[in-house]
Amino acid sequence: MASSASVAPMPPSLTREEVVPSRKRIKLPPWLEVAKPRLIPLLLATTLGGMALTEGWPLSSPRLACTLGGGALAAAAAGVLNCLWEQELDGRMLRTSGRALPSGRLSPSAAFIGAVSCTLAAAALLVSGVNCLAAGLSLLGLCSYVLLYTALLKPRTTQNIVVGGVAGAIPPLVGAAAATGHIGLGGWWLFALVMVWTPAHFWALALLLHDDYRAVGIPMLPVVKGPLVTTRAIRRYGWATILLSFLGIWALPEGGALYGLLILPFNGRLLQMVERLAAEPNNRVRAKGLFRWSILYLFGICLLLVMSRMAGSAQFDLQVRAVVDILAGGILPVAS
């Protein structure tokens, strides 16, 4: 029998406008709203992170612009197709019934034409300005978001975001492919980090919006298992994210020492927020705080990766190694 704590209800659900205040201040035109532009900057940041993890960094300006432009177009197409697939679902919820498609402010045919146009433009830009591997990976990310996550997993399993998170983890692979024409260990490391980061990030949001998901029968983890089980899962994935993040020290071609030093406060704050939420599973203020911080956390990781590839960071690496060698020489016995 489940404990009473595991099924204790969360407080009344928040709206996305309360979780993300910028939604109140900025009203987007219908054609832009369905592209979900607020999600794109983080995807582009992880693309940059994937580039910074390769020997091909820094990229030339045209190649960089084509990669980011193609990635943004592919992400926009995925957002539109997601809105098209879920327009009936959105129309059944008060919170989402005012969106462009269910409200009739944008026709499905116009949205579909826009999605196809963005997809073709993304493919053309990436093939001509970058390489076929980067183009193929971008299209794989689009398909995995629309088909794997939205259509297949989201309405069927509580682990939808665990497996479906692969869509959001593909941009680092695109970045690595754009920089070198292949995917090295660094790109796969950042792919894995985004994969384990995603459940804790998304389940924190799902705790806030659990009533919406319950109303339309979407089996998100808080709906099926309750807040206690969800926060325990968030805690596990939060710890996994922290531990995996330290492997960036070795994944970087250079600058790992600087990255390892600067990642400490990011991980400290993430650990603090994960543990606080685990201690109070029904505290939606803490759930909201973790959701927001997790976004800044991933942006921060990518910023640190780029910073670690600057010229000064390589010099810092050499200084750290010199200090370590001196300390090791003073501790270890000298061979006669």
PyMOL commands that set and color helices and strands:
alter all, ss='L'
color gray80, all
select helices_A, chain A and resi 4-7+16-19+22-25+30-33+37-52+61-85+87-91+108-129+132-153+160-164+166-169+171-180+185-208+210-215+221-245+248-251+256-279+284-307+311-331
alter helices_A, ss='H'
color red, helices_A
deselect
rebuild
show_as cartoon
